[in-house]
Amino acid sequence: MTAAGTPTDAATASAAAAPTAGVAATGTPSSAAAAPTAEVTATSAATSTPSSGYKDGTYTGPVLDVNWGYVQVQATIQSGQISNVQFLQFPSDRRTSQRINSIANPELEQEAIQAQSANVDIITGATLTSEGFQQSLQAALNQAKG
């Protein structure tokens, strides 16, 4: 190996190990890599808050009989988005219903807010409450669109 060959190999190894995305040969950020990042960020921000078409207010769904009790849901809309969902009624007169719904109800409420709709997953063990939740919430959201 020659002395002239050693720096060339080291320079090649350094260049191969150095990250090149967004950095020009001089070590300064290149404008070509920065532009797409800014564009993607702006696009993400613009699409992350779609308009739902809901009118602001508080809307209450109907009371539904779900075998072990009744389910009724209320939705609060702010700035056209679902900001809060809560059970007004749910099966609670049996110890088993209390245990199941203490777990299922908060999950259903949070999932509806995240989904911005009544299209939520059925909670295993709380199938009838979940279905009643979906139906009562959908009726409340239909009022908010009306």
Protein Blocks (a to p, Z undefined) as FASTA:
>chain_A
ZZklmmmmmmmmmmmmpcfehpafkopacfklmmmmmmmmmmmmmmmmccehiacddddd
ddddehjaccddddddeehiafbdcdfbdcfkbfklmmmmmmmmmmmmmmmmmnopabdc
ddehilmmmmmmmmmmmmmmmmmmZZ
